[in-house]
């Protein structure tokens, strides 16, 4: 039995949400740092970490490709879940950055 199978669905939702939040935050810090190193010297405005999180999530959403084939229903459901999770994380990032 896999560790994920031992968790109830609310526990899996919390763990998945926390993992996505951590990954999005790390990606946002990386984008913000790279922006400061490479784009800011070209005269572009500074990019805050909150905006960088949004930019990283947008890029991830636009370039997403599933790793394995799935049914149409599972694909649509997965995309809706990821979009909802990203919107929630983005809303929190905007709220925190204000």
CNS distance restraints for C-alpha pairs under 8 A (distance, minus, plus):
assign (resid   1 and name CA) (resid   5 and name CA) 6.38 0.50 0.50
assign (resid   1 and name CA) (resid   6 and name CA) 7.30 0.50 0.50
assign (resid   2 and name CA) (resid   6 and name CA) 6.89 0.50 0.50
assign (resid   3 and name CA) (resid   7 and name CA) 7.16 0.50 0.50
assign (resid   4 and name CA) (resid  12 and name CA) 6.98 0.50 0.50
assign (resid   7 and name CA) (resid  11 and name CA) 5.78 0.50 0.50
assign (resid   7 and name CA) (resid  12 and name CA) 5.98 0.50 0.50
assign (resid   8 and name CA) (resid  12 and name CA) 6.23 0.50 0.50
assign (resid   9 and name CA) (resid  13 and name CA) 6.07 0.50 0.50
assign (resid  10 and name CA) (resid  14 and name CA) 6.28 0.50 0.50
assign (resid  11 and name CA) (resid  15 and name CA) 6.16 0.50 0.50
assign (resid  12 and name CA) (resid  16 and name CA) 5.88 0.50 0.50
assign (resid  13 and name CA) (resid  17 and name CA) 5.97 0.50 0.50
assign (resid  14 and name CA) (resid  18 and name CA) 6.05 0.50 0.50
assign (resid  15 and name CA) (resid  19 and name CA) 6.06 0.50 0.50
assign (resid  16 and name CA) (resid  20 and name CA) 6.11 0.50 0.50
assign (resid  17 and name CA) (resid  21 and name CA) 6.09 0.50 0.50
assign (resid  17 and name CA) (resid  85 and name CA) 7.00 0.50 0.50
assign (resid  18 and name CA) (resid  22 and name CA) 6.19 0.50 0.50
assign (resid  19 and name CA) (resid  23 and name CA) 6.17 0.50 0.50
assign (resid  20 and name CA) (resid  24 and name CA) 5.94 0.50 0.50
assign (resid  20 and name CA) (resid  85 and name CA) 7.87 0.50 0.50
assign (resid  21 and name CA) (resid  25 and name CA) 6.02 0.50 0.50
assign (resid  21 and name CA) (resid  89 and name CA) 6.33 0.50 0.50
assign (resid  22 and name CA) (resid  26 and name CA) 6.15 0.50 0.50
assign (resid  23 and name CA) (resid  27 and name CA) 6.07 0.50 0.50
assign (resid  24 and name CA) (resid  28 and name CA) 6.00 0.50 0.50
assign (resid  24 and name CA) (resid  53 and name CA) 6.03 0.50 0.50
assign (resid  24 and name CA) (resid  56 and name CA) 7.18 0.50 0.50
assign (resid  24 and name CA) (resid  57 and name CA) 6.77 0.50 0.50
assign (resid  24 and name CA) (resid  89 and name CA) 7.98 0.50 0.50
assign (resid  25 and name CA) (resid  29 and name CA) 6.20 0.50 0.50
assign (resid  25 and name CA) (resid  53 and name CA) 6.08 0.50 0.50
assign (resid  26 and name CA) (resid  30 and name CA) 6.19 0.50 0.50
assign (resid  27 and name CA) (resid  31 and name CA) 6.11 0.50 0.50
assign (resid  27 and name CA) (resid  52 and name CA) 7.93 0.50 0.50
assign (resid  27 and name CA) (resid  53 and name CA) 6.55 0.50 0.50
assign (resid  27 and name CA) (resid  56 and name CA) 6.18 0.50 0.50
assign (resid  28 and name CA) (resid  32 and name CA) 5.99 0.50 0.50
assign (resid  28 and name CA) (resid  49 and name CA) 5.73 0.50 0.50
assign (resid  28 and name CA) (resid  50 and name CA) 7.10 0.50 0.50
assign (resid  28 and name CA) (resid  51 and name CA) 7.72 0.50 0.50
assign (resid  28 and name CA) (resid  52 and name CA) 4.60 0.50 0.50
assign (resid  28 and name CA) (resid  53 and name CA) 3.80 0.50 0.50
assign (resid  28 and name CA) (resid  54 and name CA) 7.36 0.50 0.50
assign (resid  28 and name CA) (resid  55 and name CA) 7.54 0.50 0.50
assign (resid  28 and name CA) (resid  56 and name CA) 5.91 0.50 0.50
assign (resid  29 and name CA) (resid  33 and name CA) 6.06 0.50 0.50
assign (resid  29 and name CA) (resid  49 and name CA) 5.78 0.50 0.50
assign (resid  29 and name CA) (resid  52 and name CA) 6.95 0.50 0.50
assign (resid  29 and name CA) (resid  53 and name CA) 7.27 0.50 0.50
assign (resid  30 and name CA) (resid  34 and name CA) 6.09 0.50 0.50
assign (resid  31 and name CA) (resid  35 and name CA) 5.89 0.50 0.50
assign (resid  31 and name CA) (resid  49 and name CA) 8.00 0.50 0.50
assign (resid  31 and name CA) (resid  52 and name CA) 5.68 0.50 0.50
assign (resid  31 and name CA) (resid  53 and name CA) 7.62 0.50 0.50
assign (resid  31 and name CA) (resid  55 and name CA) 7.98 0.50 0.50
assign (resid  31 and name CA) (resid  56 and name CA) 6.85 0.50 0.50
assign (resid  32 and name CA) (resid  36 and name CA) 6.15 0.50 0.50
assign (resid  32 and name CA) (resid  47 and name CA) 5.96 0.50 0.50
assign (resid  32 and name CA) (resid  48 and name CA) 6.46 0.50 0.50
assign (resid  32 and name CA) (resid  49 and name CA) 5.63 0.50 0.50
assign (resid  32 and name CA) (resid  52 and name CA) 5.37 0.50 0.50
assign (resid  33 and name CA) (resid  37 and name CA) 6.24 0.50 0.50
assign (resid  34 and name CA) (resid  38 and name CA) 5.95 0.50 0.50
assign (resid  34 and name CA) (resid  39 and name CA) 7.60 0.50 0.50
assign (resid  35 and name CA) (resid  39 and name CA) 4.94 0.50 0.50
assign (resid  35 and name CA) (resid  40 and name CA) 6.17 0.50 0.50
assign (resid  35 and name CA) (resid  46 and name CA) 7.81 0.50 0.50
assign (resid  35 and name CA) (resid  47 and name CA) 6.91 0.50 0.50
assign (resid  36 and name CA) (resid  40 and name CA) 5.05 0.50 0.50
assign (resid  36 and name CA) (resid  41 and name CA) 7.52 0.50 0.50
assign (resid  36 and name CA) (resid  46 and name CA) 6.86 0.50 0.50
assign (resid  36 and name CA) (resid  47 and name CA) 7.39 0.50 0.50
assign (resid  37 and name CA) (resid  41 and name CA) 7.13 0.50 0.50
assign (resid  38 and name CA) (resid  42 and name CA) 7.42 0.50 0.50
assign (resid  39 and name CA) (resid  43 and name CA) 7.17 0.50 0.50
assign (resid  39 and name CA) (resid  44 and name CA) 6.10 0.50 0.50
assign (resid  40 and name CA) (resid  44 and name CA) 4.94 0.50 0.50
assign (resid  40 and name CA) (resid  45 and name CA) 6.33 0.50 0.50
assign (resid  40 and name CA) (resid  46 and name CA) 6.35 0.50 0.50
assign (resid  47 and name CA) (resid  51 and name CA) 6.27 0.50 0.50
assign (resid  47 and name CA) (resid  52 and name CA) 6.34 0.50 0.50
assign (resid  48 and name CA) (resid  52 and name CA) 6.09 0.50 0.50
assign (resid  49 and name CA) (resid  53 and name CA) 6.07 0.50 0.50
assign (resid  50 and name CA) (resid  54 and name CA) 6.51 0.50 0.50
assign (resid  50 and name CA) (resid  90 and name CA) 7.93 0.50 0.50
assign (resid  50 and name CA) (resid  93 and name CA) 5.27 0.50 0.50
assign (resid  50 and name CA) (resid  94 and name CA) 6.04 0.50 0.50
assign (resid  50 and name CA) (resid  96 and name CA) 7.91 0.50 0.50
assign (resid  50 and name CA) (resid  97 and name CA) 5.94 0.50 0.50
assign (resid  51 and name CA) (resid  55 and name CA) 6.14 0.50 0.50
assign (resid  51 and name CA) (resid  94 and name CA) 7.68 0.50 0.50
assign (resid  52 and name CA) (resid  56 and name CA) 5.99 0.50 0.50
assign (resid  53 and name CA) (resid  57 and name CA) 6.14 0.50 0.50
assign (resid  53 and name CA) (resid  90 and name CA) 7.21 0.50 0.50
assign (resid  53 and name CA) (resid  93 and name CA) 7.40 0.50 0.50
assign (resid  54 and name CA) (resid  58 and name CA) 6.02 0.50 0.50
assign (resid  54 and name CA) (resid  90 and name CA) 5.92 0.50 0.50
assign (resid  54 and name CA) (resid  93 and name CA) 7.99 0.50 0.50
assign (resid  55 and name CA) (resid  59 and name CA) 6.09 0.50 0.50
assign (resid  56 and name CA) (resid  60 and name CA) 6.08 0.50 0.50
assign (resid  57 and name CA) (resid  61 and name CA) 6.05 0.50 0.50
assign (resid  57 and name CA) (resid  86 and name CA) 6.69 0.50 0.50
assign (resid  58 and name CA) (resid  62 and name CA) 6.15 0.50 0.50
assign (resid  59 and name CA) (resid  63 and name CA) 6.11 0.50 0.50
assign (resid  60 and name CA) (resid  64 and name CA) 5.79 0.50 0.50
assign (resid  61 and name CA) (resid  83 and name CA) 7.68 0.50 0.50
assign (resid  70 and name CA) (resid  74 and name CA) 6.32 0.50 0.50
assign (resid  70 and name CA) (resid  75 and name CA) 6.21 0.50 0.50
assign (resid  71 and name CA) (resid  75 and name CA) 6.15 0.50 0.50
assign (resid  72 and name CA) (resid  76 and name CA) 6.11 0.50 0.50
assign (resid  73 and name CA) (resid  77 and name CA) 6.06 0.50 0.50
assign (resid  74 and name CA) (resid  78 and name CA) 5.96 0.50 0.50
assign (resid  75 and name CA) (resid  79 and name CA) 6.17 0.50 0.50
assign (resid  76 and name CA) (resid  80 and name CA) 6.18 0.50 0.50
assign (resid  77 and name CA) (resid  81 and name CA) 6.17 0.50 0.50
assign (resid  78 and name CA) (resid  82 and name CA) 6.15 0.50 0.50
assign (resid  79 and name CA) (resid  83 and name CA) 6.00 0.50 0.50
assign (resid  80 and name CA) (resid  84 and name CA) 6.07 0.50 0.50
assign (resid  81 and name CA) (resid  85 and name CA) 6.10 0.50 0.50
assign (resid  82 and name CA) (resid  86 and name CA) 6.04 0.50 0.50
assign (resid  83 and name CA) (resid  87 and name CA) 6.04 0.50 0.50
assign (resid  84 and name CA) (resid  88 and name CA) 6.17 0.50 0.50
assign (resid  85 and name CA) (resid  89 and name CA) 6.21 0.50 0.50
assign (resid  86 and name CA) (resid  90 and name CA) 5.88 0.50 0.50
assign (resid  87 and name CA) (resid  91 and name CA) 5.99 0.50 0.50
assign (resid  88 and name CA) (resid  92 and name CA) 6.27 0.50 0.50
assign (resid  89 and name CA) (resid  93 and name CA) 6.13 0.50 0.50
assign (resid  90 and name CA) (resid  94 and name CA) 6.16 0.50 0.50
assign (resid  91 and name CA) (resid  95 and name CA) 6.06 0.50 0.50
assign (resid  92 and name CA) (resid  96 and name CA) 6.02 0.50 0.50
assign (resid  93 and name CA) (resid  97 and name CA) 6.08 0.50 0.50
assign (resid  94 and name CA) (resid  98 and name CA) 6.45 0.50 0.50
